[in-house]
Amino acid sequence: MKATRMFSAIILTMALAGFSALVSQEKNAPEQNKYTYDQANQERVHGQVVELRDFQCPVSGTMGSHITVRGEGGLIEVHMAPSSFIKQYEISIQKGDSVSVIGSRITYEGKPALIARSIVIGRDTYNFRDANGKPLW
């Protein structure tokens, strides 16, 4: 009888430890999981580039290149692609450029943002994702 209680206590302890680890993993899941390209939220934004920044990005999971665009709806941050992709293909976007961005709307740090599928500047079109939103890098 004592062995049965001991065995039950061990099983219960293991079950609780496993549950605790599972809950901990969910709380510490990578933030990038919530930033996915959703075609249902796809839109086009026209405006002028007011800022360019590279930073560790939860959308791409790497050092990413971003632009801030001032359009009719105000400022919106555009998550383009990993910085290495931008450099590899010599994508040149400058402050002051007039752009047209097609992307999926998200909220990033409490502000509206887009995950870019493509950006048009003059006659140049830069594609970052395919028609289904799958990254091209």
Residue frames as a rotation matrix with the C-alpha (Angstrom) as fourth column:
MET 1
0.570 0.822 0.000 0.00
0.822 -0.570 0.000 0.00
0.000 0.000 -1.000 0.00
LYS 2
0.446 -0.498 -0.743 2.84
0.128 -0.787 0.604 2.37
-0.886 -0.365 -0.287 0.86
ALA 3
-0.629 -0.699 0.340 4.50
0.391 0.094 0.916 1.53
-0.672 0.709 0.214 -2.49
THR 4
-0.081 0.700 0.710 1.27
0.991 -0.019 0.132 2.37
0.105 0.714 -0.692 -4.33
ARG 5
0.816 0.356 -0.456 1.06
0.456 -0.881 0.127 5.79
-0.356 -0.312 -0.881 -2.67
MET 6
0.001 -0.919 -0.394 4.71
0.051 -0.393 0.918 6.44
-0.999 -0.021 0.046 -3.44
PHE 7
-0.634 -0.188 0.750 4.21
0.696 0.285 0.659 5.42
-0.338 0.940 -0.050 -7.08
SER 8
0.368 0.864 0.345 1.07
0.923 -0.385 -0.019 7.63
0.116 0.325 -0.938 -7.35
ALA 9
0.678 -0.179 -0.713 2.94
0.217 -0.878 0.427 10.58
-0.703 -0.444 -0.556 -5.84
ILE 10
-0.442 -0.897 0.023 5.78
0.210 -0.079 0.974 10.15
-0.872 0.436 0.223 -8.34
ILE 11
-0.415 0.374 0.830 3.35
0.910 0.163 0.382 9.95
0.007 0.913 -0.408 -11.29
LEU 12
0.678 0.722 -0.139 1.45
0.730 -0.683 0.016 13.02
-0.083 -0.113 -0.990 -10.06
THR 13
0.328 -0.654 -0.682 4.70
0.096 -0.695 0.713 14.98
-0.940 -0.299 -0.165 -9.62
MET 14
-0.680 -0.595 0.428 5.86
0.439 0.136 0.888 14.05
-0.587 0.792 0.169 -13.14
ALA 15
-0.028 0.765 0.644 2.49
0.990 -0.067 0.122 15.02
0.136 0.641 -0.755 -14.62
LEU 16
0.799 0.318 -0.511 2.54
0.456 -0.874 0.170 18.41
-0.393 -0.369 -0.843 -12.87
ALA 17
-0.092 -0.919 -0.384 6.12
0.083 -0.392 0.916 19.04
-0.992 0.052 0.112 -13.98
GLY 18
-0.640 -0.098 0.762 5.21
0.725 0.251 0.642 18.21
-0.254 0.963 -0.090 -17.58
PHE 19
0.409 0.873 0.268 2.18
0.905 -0.426 0.009 20.51
0.122 0.239 -0.963 -17.48
SER 20
0.615 -0.256 -0.746 4.25
0.246 -0.836 0.489 23.30
-0.749 -0.485 -0.451 -15.97
ALA 21
-0.505 -0.861 0.058 6.85
0.261 -0.088 0.961 22.96
-0.823 0.501 0.270 -18.73
LEU 22
-0.346 0.466 0.814 4.13
0.937 0.124 0.326 23.04
0.051 0.876 -0.480 -21.39
VAL 23
0.740 0.643 -0.197 2.56
0.664 -0.745 0.063 26.21
-0.106 -0.178 -0.978 -19.97
SER 24
0.263 -0.744 -0.615 6.01
0.125 -0.605 0.786 27.83
-0.957 -0.283 -0.066 -19.70
GLN 25
-0.647 -0.505 0.571 6.76
0.589 0.145 0.795 27.06
-0.485 0.851 0.204 -23.37
GLU 26
0.139 0.780 0.610 3.49
0.966 -0.242 0.090 28.68
0.218 0.577 -0.787 -24.45
LYS 27
0.817 0.147 -0.557 4.27
0.369 -0.876 0.310 31.86
-0.443 -0.459 -0.770 -22.48
ASN 28
0.078 -0.912 -0.402 7.79
-0.185 -0.410 0.893 32.02
-0.980 0.005 -0.200 -23.91
ALA 29
0.341 0.090 0.936 6.82
0.806 0.485 -0.340 31.16
-0.484 0.870 0.093 -27.50
PRO 30
-0.731 -0.677 0.092 8.61
0.616 -0.595 0.516 33.32
-0.294 0.434 0.852 -30.09
GLU 31
-0.231 0.639 -0.734 6.78
-0.030 -0.759 -0.651 36.57
-0.973 -0.129 0.194 -30.77
GLN 32
-0.787 -0.153 -0.598 7.11
-0.557 -0.243 0.794 36.06
-0.267 0.958 0.106 -34.52
ASN 33
-0.839 0.495 0.224 4.36
0.525 0.845 0.102 33.41
-0.139 0.203 -0.969 -34.45
LYS 34
0.033 0.923 -0.383 1.72
0.616 -0.320 -0.720 36.11
-0.787 -0.212 -0.579 -34.18
TYR 35
0.059 -0.082 -0.995 3.04
-0.547 -0.836 0.036 38.03
-0.835 0.542 -0.094 -37.20
THR 36
-0.461 -0.152 0.874 1.98
0.524 0.749 0.406 36.07
-0.716 0.645 -0.265 -40.24
TYR 37
-0.919 0.137 -0.370 1.02
-0.371 -0.614 0.696 37.24
-0.132 0.777 0.615 -43.71
ASP 38
-0.384 0.879 0.282 -2.77
0.478 0.451 -0.754 37.13
-0.790 -0.155 -0.594 -44.03
GLN 39
-0.865 0.039 0.501 -4.20
0.474 -0.264 0.840 37.73
0.164 0.964 0.210 -47.51
ALA 40
0.151 0.987 -0.062 -7.55
0.934 -0.122 0.336 38.68
0.324 -0.108 -0.940 -45.93
ASN 41
0.594 -0.004 -0.804 -5.79
0.502 -0.780 0.374 41.73
-0.628 -0.626 -0.461 -44.42
GLN 42
-0.380 -0.789 0.482 -3.94
0.872 -0.132 0.472 42.68
-0.309 0.600 0.738 -47.60
GLU 43
0.759 0.583 -0.290 -4.06
0.453 -0.793 -0.408 46.31
-0.468 0.179 -0.866 -48.69
ARG 44
0.049 -0.705 0.707 -2.23
0.889 -0.292 -0.353 48.91
0.455 0.646 0.613 -50.76
VAL 45
0.606 0.030 -0.795 -0.70
0.528 -0.763 0.374 52.00
-0.595 -0.646 -0.478 -49.17
HIS 46
0.339 -0.482 0.808 0.67
0.704 -0.440 -0.558 54.98
0.624 0.758 0.190 -51.14
GLY 47
0.967 0.002 -0.253 2.96
0.179 -0.711 0.680 57.49
-0.178 -0.703 -0.688 -49.52
GLN 48
0.527 -0.829 0.187 6.41
-0.398 -0.435 -0.808 58.88
0.751 0.351 -0.559 -48.96
VAL 49
0.360 -0.521 -0.774 9.28
0.736 0.669 -0.108 57.17
0.574 -0.531 0.623 -47.14
VAL 50
0.731 -0.081 0.677 10.14
-0.359 -0.890 0.281 59.18
0.580 -0.448 -0.680 -44.01
GLU 51
0.230 -0.687 0.689 12.48
-0.914 0.091 0.396 56.72
-0.335 -0.721 -0.607 -42.27
LEU 52
0.469 -0.207 -0.859 14.61
-0.340 0.855 -0.392 53.64
0.815 0.476 0.331 -42.97
ARG 53
0.138 -0.419 0.897 15.67
-0.984 0.043 0.171 51.30
-0.111 -0.907 -0.406 -40.14
ASP 54
0.001 -0.178 -0.984 17.23
-0.213 0.961 -0.174 47.90
0.977 0.210 -0.037 -39.65
PHE 55
-0.273 -0.102 0.957 16.52
-0.961 -0.017 -0.276 46.07
0.045 -0.995 -0.093 -36.40
GLN 56
-0.999 -0.036 0.039 16.02
-0.042 0.986 -0.162 42.58
-0.032 -0.164 -0.986 -34.98
CYS 57
-0.472 0.863 -0.181 12.54
-0.850 -0.391 0.354 41.87
0.235 0.321 0.918 -36.30
PRO 58
-0.525 0.348 0.776 9.96
-0.354 0.740 -0.571 39.48
-0.774 -0.575 -0.266 -34.85
VAL 59
0.566 0.741 -0.362 8.24
-0.634 0.112 -0.765 39.25
-0.526 0.663 0.533 -38.25
SER 60
0.553 -0.428 -0.715 11.21
-0.606 0.383 -0.698 37.85
0.572 0.819 -0.048 -40.19
GLY 61
0.980 -0.192 -0.056 13.01
0.174 0.677 0.716 36.46
-0.100 -0.711 0.696 -37.14
THR 62
0.107 -0.976 0.188 16.26
0.992 0.092 -0.086 38.09
0.066 0.196 0.978 -38.28
MET 63
-0.504 -0.290 -0.814 17.85
0.260 -0.949 0.177 41.51
-0.823 -0.123 0.554 -38.62
GLY 64
0.062 0.679 0.732 15.20
0.959 0.162 -0.232 43.09
-0.276 0.716 -0.641 -40.84
SER 65
-0.947 -0.292 0.131 14.90
0.320 -0.873 0.369 46.16
0.006 0.391 0.920 -43.05
HIS 66
0.003 0.965 -0.264 11.97
0.937 -0.095 -0.337 48.50
-0.350 -0.246 -0.904 -42.46
ILE 67
-0.823 -0.130 0.553 10.64
0.324 -0.907 0.270 51.75
0.466 0.402 0.788 -43.81
THR 68
-0.343 0.764 -0.546 8.15
0.576 -0.288 -0.765 54.17
-0.742 -0.577 -0.341 -42.31
VAL 69
-0.707 0.212 0.674 5.71
0.610 -0.300 0.734 55.57
0.358 0.930 0.083 -44.85
ARG 70
-0.648 0.565 -0.511 3.59
-0.015 -0.680 -0.733 58.69
-0.761 -0.468 0.449 -44.46
GLY 71
-0.807 0.468 0.361 0.35
0.509 0.238 0.827 58.08
0.301 0.851 -0.430 -46.35
GLU 72
-0.306 0.790 0.531 -3.20
-0.210 -0.600 0.772 59.34
0.928 0.125 0.350 -46.25
GLY 73
0.662 0.616 -0.427 -3.84
0.201 0.403 0.893 57.38
0.722 -0.676 0.143 -43.05
GLY 74
0.814 -0.439 0.381 -0.75
-0.565 -0.443 0.696 58.70
-0.136 -0.782 -0.609 -41.29
LEU 75
-0.198 -0.974 -0.112 2.49
-0.976 0.207 -0.070 56.87
0.091 0.095 -0.991 -40.53
ILE 76
0.905 0.388 0.177 2.80
-0.403 0.913 0.060 53.13
-0.138 -0.125 0.982 -41.07
GLU 77
-0.110 -0.966 0.235 5.82
-0.782 0.230 0.579 50.90
-0.613 -0.120 -0.781 -40.51
VAL 78
0.763 0.291 -0.577 6.56
-0.624 0.566 -0.539 48.49
0.170 0.771 0.614 -43.34
HIS 79
0.174 -0.658 0.732 8.39
-0.405 0.630 0.663 45.24
-0.898 -0.411 -0.157 -42.58
MET 80
0.358 -0.073 -0.931 10.17
-0.934 -0.050 -0.355 44.39
-0.021 0.996 -0.086 -45.83
ALA 81
0.826 -0.218 -0.520 12.63
0.024 0.935 -0.354 41.50
0.563 0.280 0.778 -45.52
PRO 82
0.628 -0.707 -0.325 15.85
0.629 0.216 0.747 40.40
-0.458 -0.673 0.580 -43.81
SER 83
0.606 -0.467 -0.644 18.58
-0.429 -0.874 0.229 43.00
-0.670 0.138 -0.730 -44.29
SER 84
-0.431 -0.808 0.401 20.74
-0.101 0.485 0.868 40.37
-0.897 0.333 -0.291 -46.00
PHE 85
0.019 0.545 0.838 18.03
0.875 0.397 -0.278 39.90
-0.484 0.738 -0.470 -48.68
ILE 86
0.896 0.325 -0.302 17.83
0.196 -0.900 -0.389 43.67
-0.398 0.289 -0.871 -49.28
LYS 87
0.225 -0.908 -0.352 21.63
-0.593 -0.415 0.691 43.87
-0.773 0.053 -0.632 -49.67
GLN 88
-0.376 -0.380 0.845 21.91
0.287 0.819 0.496 40.73
-0.881 0.429 -0.199 -51.80
TYR 89
0.085 0.520 0.850 19.47
0.979 0.115 -0.169 42.10
-0.185 0.846 -0.500 -54.39
GLU 90
-0.830 -0.558 -0.002 20.75
0.552 -0.821 0.147 45.68
-0.084 0.121 0.989 -54.09
ILE 91
0.189 0.961 0.201 17.29
0.895 -0.253 0.367 47.01
0.404 0.111 -0.908 -53.29
SER 92
-0.838 -0.546 -0.012 17.59
0.524 -0.798 -0.299 50.76
0.153 -0.257 0.954 -53.00
ILE 93
0.383 0.915 0.127 14.92
0.745 -0.387 0.543 52.69
0.546 -0.113 -0.830 -51.13
GLN 94
-0.712 -0.686 0.148 15.67
0.529 -0.663 -0.530 56.22
0.462 -0.299 0.835 -49.99
LYS 95
-0.326 0.540 -0.776 14.11
0.649 -0.469 -0.599 58.69
-0.687 -0.699 -0.198 -47.61
GLY 96
-0.400 0.268 -0.877 11.72
-0.456 -0.888 -0.063 60.85
-0.795 0.375 0.477 -49.64
ASP 97
-0.994 0.043 -0.103 10.86
-0.067 0.508 0.859 58.14
0.089 0.860 -0.502 -52.21
SER 98
-0.106 0.994 0.004 7.21
-0.978 -0.103 -0.183 57.93
-0.181 -0.023 0.983 -53.24
VAL 99
-0.963 -0.269 -0.007 6.14
-0.269 0.961 0.072 54.31
-0.012 0.072 -0.997 -52.77
SER 100
0.202 0.971 -0.125 3.17
-0.909 0.233 0.344 52.05
0.364 0.045 0.930 -53.27
VAL 101
-0.812 -0.507 0.289 3.21
-0.584 0.702 -0.409 49.11
0.004 -0.501 -0.866 -50.87
ILE 102
0.308 0.833 -0.459 1.09
-0.586 0.546 0.599 45.97
0.750 0.085 0.656 -51.07
GLY 103
-0.777 -0.617 -0.127 1.10
-0.255 0.493 -0.832 44.13
0.576 -0.614 -0.540 -47.77
SER 104
0.048 0.733 -0.679 -0.76
0.562 0.542 0.625 42.48
0.825 -0.411 -0.386 -44.95
ARG 105
0.069 0.050 0.996 -1.87
-0.536 -0.840 0.080 44.78
0.841 -0.540 -0.031 -42.13
ILE 106
0.042 -0.104 -0.994 -0.73
0.768 0.640 -0.034 43.89
0.639 -0.762 0.107 -38.63
THR 107
0.881 0.064 0.469 -0.37
-0.246 -0.785 0.569 45.74
0.404 -0.616 -0.676 -35.36
TYR 108
0.188 -0.903 -0.386 3.24
0.700 0.399 -0.592 46.04
0.688 -0.159 0.708 -34.24
GLU 109
-0.740 -0.473 -0.478 4.06
0.664 -0.402 -0.631 47.58
0.107 -0.784 0.611 -30.85
GLY 110
-0.205 0.798 -0.566 0.52
0.633 -0.334 -0.699 48.97
-0.747 -0.501 -0.437 -30.68
LYS 111
-0.183 0.074 -0.980 0.76
-0.516 -0.856 0.031 50.76
-0.837 0.511 0.195 -34.04
PRO 112
0.859 0.500 0.114 -0.46
-0.147 0.454 -0.879 49.89
-0.491 0.738 0.463 -37.55
ALA 113
-0.278 -0.951 -0.137 2.13
-0.588 0.056 0.807 48.16
-0.760 0.305 -0.574 -39.72
LEU 114
0.763 0.436 -0.477 2.39
-0.642 0.425 -0.638 46.18
-0.076 0.793 0.604 -42.95
ILE 115
-0.013 -0.715 0.699 4.23
0.070 0.697 0.714 43.01
-0.997 0.058 0.041 -43.82
ALA 116
0.023 -0.006 -1.000 5.30
-0.829 -0.559 -0.015 43.94
-0.559 0.829 -0.018 -47.35
ARG 117
0.526 0.105 0.844 4.59
0.389 0.853 -0.348 41.65
-0.756 0.511 0.408 -50.29
SER 118
-0.030 -0.560 0.828 5.85
0.989 -0.139 -0.058 44.19
0.148 0.817 0.557 -52.83
ILE 119
0.230 0.013 -0.973 6.90
0.325 -0.943 0.064 47.82
-0.917 -0.331 -0.221 -53.08
VAL 120
0.347 -0.070 0.935 6.75
0.924 -0.143 -0.354 49.94
0.159 0.987 0.015 -56.23
ILE 121
0.179 -0.373 -0.911 9.02
0.243 -0.880 0.408 52.98
-0.953 -0.294 -0.067 -56.60
GLY 122
-0.199 -0.184 -0.962 8.70
-0.788 -0.554 0.269 54.68
-0.582 0.812 -0.035 -59.98
ARG 123
0.323 0.258 -0.910 9.23
-0.857 0.489 -0.166 51.93
0.402 0.833 0.379 -62.57
ASP 124
-0.653 -0.673 -0.347 10.87
-0.421 0.704 -0.571 49.52
0.629 -0.227 -0.744 -60.12
THR 125
0.599 0.784 0.164 8.94
-0.641 0.348 0.684 46.78
0.479 -0.515 0.711 -58.32
TYR 126
-0.634 -0.767 0.101 10.57
-0.638 0.444 -0.629 44.95
0.437 -0.463 -0.771 -55.43
ASN 127
0.464 0.797 -0.386 8.94
-0.439 0.585 0.682 41.66
0.770 -0.146 0.621 -54.42
PHE 128
-0.460 -0.580 0.672 9.46
-0.861 0.106 -0.497 40.27
0.217 -0.807 -0.549 -50.93
ARG 129
-0.478 0.415 0.774 6.76
-0.231 0.791 -0.566 37.58
-0.848 -0.449 -0.283 -50.89
ASP 130
-0.959 0.212 0.187 4.89
0.258 0.384 0.887 35.54
0.116 0.899 -0.423 -53.48
ALA 131
-0.488 0.840 0.238 1.17
-0.353 -0.440 0.826 35.99
0.798 0.319 0.511 -54.25
ASN 132
0.387 0.636 -0.667 0.28
0.346 0.570 0.745 33.78
0.854 -0.520 0.001 -51.26
GLY 133
0.792 -0.097 0.603 2.48
-0.504 -0.661 0.555 35.75
0.345 -0.744 -0.573 -48.87
LYS 134
0.833 -0.551 -0.049 5.29
0.519 0.747 0.415 33.18
-0.192 -0.371 0.908 -48.66
PRO 135
0.539 -0.686 -0.489 8.70
-0.344 -0.709 0.615 34.87
-0.769 -0.163 -0.618 -48.17
LEU 136
0.955 -0.240 -0.173 11.03
-0.120 0.218 -0.968 34.89
0.270 0.946 0.180 -51.19
TRP 137
0.141 -0.956 0.259 14.17
-0.919 -0.223 -0.324 34.72
0.367 -0.193 -0.910 -49.06
